[in-house]
């Protein structure tokens, strides 16, 4: 004769678990913006706040990084 499976007591209340499950479902994800890049006209990257495609966004970040590492010219 087999043992009856018992569900373990949960430490987290069920209402908190339900809220956590709902927060990670794809139906609550924010919709992707379908705009045009200000520089090249390609599709805007989903995480871009300045309306840039992923290529132009990476170039901008790289340019900032390069500008920070340049030594000032001393006369």
N, CA, C and O atoms as a MOPAC input file, in Angstrom:
PM7 MOZYME 1SCF
protein

 N      0.84400 1    -1.17100 1     0.00000 1
 C      0.00000 1     0.00000 1     0.00000 1
 C      0.89800 1     1.24400 1     0.00000 1
 O      1.83300 1     1.33800 1     0.79500 1
 N      0.60700 1     2.20200 1    -0.89900 1
 C      1.42400 1     3.40300 1    -1.04200 1
 C      1.03800 1     4.48200 1    -0.04600 1
 O     -0.07100 1     4.51400 1     0.48800 1
 N      1.97700 1     5.34000 1     0.17300 1
 C      1.71200 1     6.46100 1     1.07400 1
 C      0.94700 1     7.55100 1     0.35800 1
 O      1.08100 1     7.74700 1    -0.85000 1
 N      0.16800 1     8.23400 1     1.10800 1
 C     -0.58200 1     9.35200 1     0.58100 1
 C      0.33200 1    10.57800 1     0.58700 1
 O      0.96500 1    10.88000 1     1.59800 1
 N      0.39900 1    11.28700 1    -0.55700 1
 C      1.24500 1    12.47600 1    -0.63000 1
 C      0.59100 1    13.60000 1     0.14500 1
 O     -0.59400 1    13.88700 1    -0.02100 1
 N      1.37900 1    14.22600 1     0.99000 1
 C      0.89100 1    15.37400 1     1.74500 1
 C      1.57700 1    16.61800 1     1.22500 1
 O      2.78500 1    16.62400 1     0.98900 1
 N      0.80400 1    17.66100 1     1.04900 1
 C      1.38600 1    18.92600 1     0.60900 1
 C      2.08200 1    19.57700 1     1.79200 1
 O      1.52200 1    19.63200 1     2.88700 1
 N      3.30700 1    20.07400 1     1.58200 1
 C      4.01900 1    20.72800 1     2.68800 1
 C      3.35200 1    22.06000 1     3.03900 1
 O      2.75200 1    22.71700 1     2.18900 1
 N      3.47100 1    22.43100 1     4.29400 1
 C      2.92700 1    23.71900 1     4.72000 1
 C      3.75700 1    24.82500 1     4.08400 1
 O      4.98700 1    24.80400 1     4.13000 1
 N      3.07400 1    25.77800 1     3.49900 1
 C      3.75400 1    26.87700 1     2.83000 1
 C      4.11500 1    27.96700 1     3.83000 1
 O      3.32700 1    28.29700 1     4.71600 1
 N      5.31500 1    28.52200 1     3.67800 1
 C      5.76200 1    29.60300 1     4.54400 1
 C      5.17400 1    30.92200 1     4.07800 1
 O      4.87700 1    31.80300 1     4.88500 1
 N      5.00500 1    31.05300 1     2.74900 1
 C      4.48200 1    32.28200 1     2.16100 1
 C      2.96500 1    32.16400 1     2.02700 1
 O      2.47100 1    31.14600 1     1.54200 1
 N      2.21600 1    33.18600 1     2.44700 1
 C      0.75900 1    33.13300 1     2.31800 1
 C      0.32600 1    33.00300 1     0.84700 1
 O      0.99200 1    33.52900 1    -0.04500 1
 N     -0.78600 1    32.30500 1     0.60200 1
 C     -1.23000 1    32.06300 1    -0.78100 1
 C     -1.51400 1    33.33800 1    -1.57000 1
 O     -1.27100 1    33.37100 1    -2.77700 1
 N     -2.02200 1    34.38800 1    -0.92300 1
 C     -2.32700 1    35.60900 1    -1.67100 1
 C     -1.05500 1    36.29000 1    -2.17500 1
 O     -1.06800 1    36.89600 1    -3.24700 1
 N      0.03100 1    36.20100 1    -1.42900 1
 C      1.30300 1    36.76500 1    -1.87100 1
 C      1.86900 1    35.92900 1    -3.02000 1
 O      2.41400 1    36.47600 1    -3.97900 1
 N      1.74200 1    34.60700 1    -2.92200 1
 C      2.21200 1    33.74100 1    -4.00500 1
 C      1.44500 1    33.99500 1    -5.29500 1
 O      2.03700 1    34.02400 1    -6.37400 1
 N      0.12400 1    34.17900 1    -5.19200 1
 C     -0.67400 1    34.46300 1    -6.38600 1
 C     -0.25900 1    35.78100 1    -7.02700 1
 O     -0.15100 1    35.87500 1    -8.24900 1
 N     -0.02600 1    36.79500 1    -6.20300 1
 C      0.42600 1    38.08700 1    -6.72600 1
 C      1.76900 1    37.97500 1    -7.41700 1
 O      1.98500 1    38.60700 1    -8.45100 1
 N      2.67200 1    37.18400 1    -6.86700 1
 C      3.98500 1    36.98200 1    -7.48100 1
 C      3.86100 1    36.25100 1    -8.81000 1
 O      4.54500 1    36.60100 1    -9.77200 1
 N      3.00000 1    35.24500 1    -8.87800 1
 C      2.80100 1    34.51900 1   -10.13600 1
 C      2.21100 1    35.42700 1   -11.20300 1
 O      2.61800 1    35.36500 1   -12.36300 1
 N      1.25300 1    36.27300 1   -10.82100 1
 C      0.64200 1    37.18200 1   -11.78500 1
 C      1.62400 1    38.23900 1   -12.27600 1
 O      1.52900 1    38.68500 1   -13.42000 1
 N      2.56400 1    38.64400 1   -11.42800 1
 C      3.48900 1    39.71000 1   -11.82100 1
 C      4.49400 1    39.24900 1   -12.87300 1
 O      5.04600 1    40.08500 1   -13.58800 1
 N      4.74800 1    37.96100 1   -12.98900 1
 C      5.71700 1    37.47500 1   -13.96000 1
 C      5.08700 1    36.88100 1   -15.20800 1
 O      5.80100 1    36.37800 1   -16.07500 1
 N      3.79600 1    36.92700 1   -15.31700 1
 C      3.15300 1    36.38400 1   -16.50500 1
 C      3.33600 1    37.34500 1   -17.67400 1
 O      3.37200 1    38.55900 1   -17.47300 1
 N      3.45100 1    36.82100 1   -18.89000 1
 C      3.70400 1    37.66900 1   -20.04800 1
 C      2.56900 1    38.62200 1   -20.39600 1
 O      2.80700 1    39.63100 1   -21.06000 1
 N      1.34600 1    38.33400 1   -19.97000 1
 C      0.23600 1    39.21100 1   -20.32600 1
 C      0.31100 1    40.56400 1   -19.61500 1
 O     -0.37700 1    41.50500 1   -20.01200 1
 N      1.12800 1    40.67300 1   -18.58100 1
 C      1.27500 1    41.94600 1   -17.88000 1
 C      2.51800 1    42.70300 1   -18.31400 1
 O      2.80200 1    43.79200 1   -17.81500 1
 N      3.25600 1    42.11700 1   -19.24700 1
 C      4.46500 1    42.78800 1   -19.73300 1
 C      4.07000 1    44.01900 1   -20.53200 1
 O      3.01100 1    44.06500 1   -21.15700 1
 N      4.95300 1    45.02000 1   -20.49600 1
 C      4.60700 1    46.24100 1   -21.21100 1
 C      4.78200 1    46.01600 1   -22.70400 1
 O      5.70600 1    45.31700 1   -23.12100 1
 N      3.92000 1    46.59200 1   -23.50100 1
 C      3.99800 1    46.38700 1   -24.94700 1
 C      5.22800 1    47.06400 1   -25.54300 1
 O      5.66300 1    48.11800 1   -25.07900 1
 N      5.77300 1    46.44100 1   -26.57300 1
 C      6.95900 1    46.99200 1   -27.22400 1
 C      6.58100 1    48.20800 1   -28.05900 1
 O      5.56000 1    48.21900 1   -28.74500 1
 N      7.42200 1    49.22300 1   -27.98500 1
 C      7.18800 1    50.42500 1   -28.79200 1
 C      7.71500 1    50.16900 1   -30.19300 1
 O      8.78200 1    49.58200 1   -30.36900 1
 N      6.98000 1    50.60200 1   -31.15900 1
 C      7.38200 1    50.41400 1   -32.54800 1
 C      7.62800 1    51.77500 1   -33.18600 1
 O      6.88000 1    52.20100 1   -34.06600 1
 N      8.66900 1    52.44600 1   -32.74300 1
 C      8.99000 1    53.75100 1   -33.29000 1
 C     10.19000 1    53.66100 1   -34.21200 1
 O     10.72900 1    52.58300 1   -34.46300 1
 N     10.59300 1    54.81800 1   -34.70900 1
 C     11.75300 1    54.90700 1   -35.58500 1
 C     12.90300 1    55.56200 1   -34.83100 1
 O     12.69800 1    56.48400 1   -34.04200 1
 N     14.11200 1    55.07700 1   -35.08400 1
 C     15.31800 1    55.62200 1   -34.47600 1
 C     15.52900 1    57.04800 1   -34.97000 1
 O     15.33600 1    57.33100 1   -36.15200 1
 N     15.92700 1    57.94900 1   -34.06700 1
 C     16.16600 1    59.34500 1   -34.43300 1
 C     17.35600 1    59.49200 1   -35.36900 1
 O     17.42100 1    60.45100 1   -36.13800 1
 N     18.29900 1    58.55400 1   -35.31300 1
 C     19.52900 1    58.68400 1   -36.08800 1
 C     19.42700 1    57.98700 1   -37.43600 1
 O     19.66400 1    58.60300 1   -38.47500 1
 N     19.07400 1    56.70000 1   -37.42400 1
 C     19.12800 1    55.93200 1   -38.66700 1
 C     17.75600 1    55.53000 1   -39.21600 1
 O     17.66200 1    55.09600 1   -40.36300 1
 N     16.70100 1    55.66600 1   -38.42500 1
 C     15.36200 1    55.33200 1   -38.90200 1
 C     14.97000 1    53.88000 1   -38.71500 1
 O     13.88400 1    53.48300 1   -39.13800 1
 N     15.81800 1    53.07700 1   -38.09700 1
 C     15.50700 1    51.67400 1   -37.84000 1
 C     14.52300 1    51.57400 1   -36.66300 1
 O     14.17800 1    52.59000 1   -36.05900 1
 N     14.07600 1    50.36500 1   -36.34000 1
 C     13.12800 1    50.15600 1   -35.24000 1
 C     13.78400 1    50.46700 1   -33.89600 1
 O     14.93800 1    50.10200 1   -33.67100 1
 N     13.06300 1    51.13100 1   -33.01200 1
 C     13.56800 1    51.52800 1   -31.70300 1
 C     13.75800 1    50.30000 1   -30.81600 1
 O     12.92700 1    49.39100 1   -30.82100 1
 N     14.85600 1    50.27400 1   -30.05200 1
 C     15.11500 1    49.19300 1   -29.11000 1
 C     14.07700 1    49.23300 1   -27.99400 1
 O     13.66800 1    50.31900 1   -27.58300 1
 N     13.64000 1    48.08000 1   -27.49400 1
 C     12.58800 1    48.06200 1   -26.47100 1
 C     12.99600 1    48.72000 1   -25.15800 1
 O     12.13100 1    49.20800 1   -24.43000 1
 N     14.27600 1    48.74700 1   -24.83600 1
 C     14.70000 1    49.34200 1   -23.57200 1
 C     15.27200 1    50.74300 1   -23.74100 1
 O     15.88100 1    51.27300 1   -22.81200 1
 N     15.09000 1    51.34300 1   -24.89200 1
 C     15.62700 1    52.67300 1   -25.16200 1
 C     14.64300 1    53.74100 1   -24.71800 1
 O     13.46500 1    53.69600 1   -25.07100 1
 N     15.13300 1    54.70200 1   -23.94200 1
 C     14.27900 1    55.80600 1   -23.50000 1
 C     14.47100 1    57.03800 1   -24.37000 1
 O     13.69500 1    57.98900 1   -24.27800 1
 N     15.50400 1    57.03000 1   -25.22000 1
 C     15.78600 1    58.19600 1   -26.04700 1
 C     15.48400 1    57.97300 1   -27.52500 1
 O     16.01600 1    58.68400 1   -28.37700 1
 N     14.64100 1    56.99900 1   -27.83900 1
 C     14.21300 1    56.69100 1   -29.20700 1
 C     15.38300 1    56.39000 1   -30.13800 1
 O     15.51500 1    56.99600 1   -31.20200 1
 N     16.24100 1    55.43600 1   -29.72100 1
 C     17.35900 1    54.98600 1   -30.53700 1
 C     17.24600 1    53.48100 1   -30.76000 1
 O     16.75000 1    52.75100 1   -29.90200 1
 N     17.71400 1    53.02800 1   -31.92300 1
 C     17.77300 1    51.58100 1   -32.15900 1
 C     18.92500 1    51.01500 1   -31.33200 1
 O     19.68600 1    51.77400 1   -30.73300 1
 N     19.05800 1    49.70600 1   -31.29300 1
 C     20.07000 1    49.11600 1   -30.42400 1
 C     21.48300 1    49.44000 1   -30.89900 1
 O     22.39000 1    49.56400 1   -30.07600 1
 N     21.69300 1    49.58200 1   -32.21400 1
 C     23.02700 1    49.89400 1   -32.73100 1
 C     23.42800 1    51.31600 1   -32.33800 1
 O     24.51800 1    51.53100 1   -31.80900 1
 N     22.55700 1    52.27600 1   -32.59500 1
 C     22.85500 1    53.67000 1   -32.25800 1
 C     22.99100 1    53.84900 1   -30.74800 1
 O     23.79700 1    54.65700 1   -30.28600 1
 N     22.21400 1    53.10800 1   -29.99200 1
 C     22.30300 1    53.18800 1   -28.53200 1
 C     23.66400 1    52.69100 1   -28.05700 1
 O     24.27700 1    53.31100 1   -27.18800 1
 N     24.14600 1    51.57700 1   -28.61500 1
 C     25.46400 1    51.05200 1   -28.24100 1
 C     26.57500 1    52.00800 1   -28.66100 1
 O     27.54100 1    52.20000 1   -27.92200 1
 N     26.44400 1    52.60900 1   -29.84400 1
 C     27.44400 1    53.57600 1   -30.29300 1
 C     27.49800 1    54.78400 1   -29.36600 1
 O     28.57600 1    55.30400 1   -29.07700 1
 N     26.33700 1    55.22800 1   -28.90100 1
 C     26.28000 1    56.36500 1   -27.97900 1
 C     26.96600 1    56.00900 1   -26.66000 1
 O     27.74300 1    56.80400 1   -26.13100 1
 N     26.68500 1    54.83800 1   -26.13700 1
 C     27.29500 1    54.40600 1   -24.87100 1
 C     28.80400 1    54.27000 1   -25.04300 1
 O     29.56300 1    54.66700 1   -24.15900 1
 N     29.24700 1    53.71300 1   -26.17000 1
 C     30.68100 1    53.56900 1   -26.42100 1
 C     31.35100 1    54.93400 1   -26.54100 1
 O     32.46300 1    55.12100 1   -26.04700 1
 N     30.69700 1    55.87400 1   -27.18000 1
 C     31.26400 1    57.21700 1   -27.32700 1
 C     31.41300 1    57.88100 1   -25.96700 1
 O     32.41200 1    58.55600 1   -25.71500 1
 N     30.43400 1    57.70000 1   -25.08600 1
 C     30.53300 1    58.26000 1   -23.73100 1
 C     31.72600 1    57.64800 1   -23.00700 1
 O     32.49100 1    58.34800 1   -22.34300 1
 N     31.87400 1    56.33200 1   -23.14400 1
 C     32.96800 1    55.63400 1   -22.47500 1
 C     34.32000 1    56.12900 1   -22.98500 1
 O     35.24300 1    56.33900 1   -22.19800 1
 N     34.44100 1    56.31500 1   -24.31100 1
 C     35.69500 1    56.80200 1   -24.89400 1
 C     35.98500 1    58.23200 1   -24.44600 1
 O     37.13800 1    58.56700 1   -24.17300 1
 N     34.97700 1    59.06600 1   -24.36700 1
 C     35.16700 1    60.45900 1   -23.96300 1
 C     35.62200 1    60.55000 1   -22.50500 1
 O     36.37800 1    61.45600 1   -22.15500 1
 N     35.18200 1    59.64400 1   -21.66600 1
 C     35.57100 1    59.63800 1   -20.26400 1
 C     37.03400 1    59.23900 1   -20.07600 1
 O     37.66700 1    59.65100 1   -19.10400 1
 N     37.57500 1    58.43900 1   -20.99700 1
 C     38.93600 1    57.93900 1   -20.84200 1
 C     39.99300 1    58.82600 1   -21.48100 1
 O     41.18500 1    58.58700 1   -21.28900 1
 N     39.59500 1    59.82900 1   -22.22500 1
 C     40.57200 1    60.69600 1   -22.88600 1
 C     41.21700 1    61.63200 1   -21.86700 1
 O     40.56000 1    62.16600 1   -20.97300 1
 N     42.48900 1    61.80500 1   -22.03000 1
 C     43.22600 1    62.73100 1   -21.16200 1
 C     43.06700 1    64.15300 1   -21.70400 1
 O     43.06200 1    64.35700 1   -22.91800 1
 N     42.94000 1    65.11700 1   -20.82700 1
 C     42.83800 1    66.49700 1   -21.31200 1
 C     44.18600 1    66.97300 1   -21.87600 1
 O     45.24900 1    66.61400 1   -21.37000 1
 N     44.11500 1    67.77800 1   -22.91900 1
 C     45.32900 1    68.30800 1   -23.53500 1
 C     45.87400 1    69.44700 1   -22.67400 1
 O     45.13100 1    70.34400 1   -22.27600 1
 N     47.17100 1    69.40400 1   -22.39100 1
 C     47.80500 1    70.44200 1   -21.57600 1
 C     48.71400 1    71.24800 1   -22.48000 1
 O     49.55500 1    70.68800 1   -23.18200 1
 N     48.54700 1    72.56100 1   -22.46600 1
 C     49.38100 1    73.43700 1   -23.30600 1
 C     50.62200 1    73.84000 1   -22.60100 1
 O     51.43700 1    74.57600 1   -23.15700 1

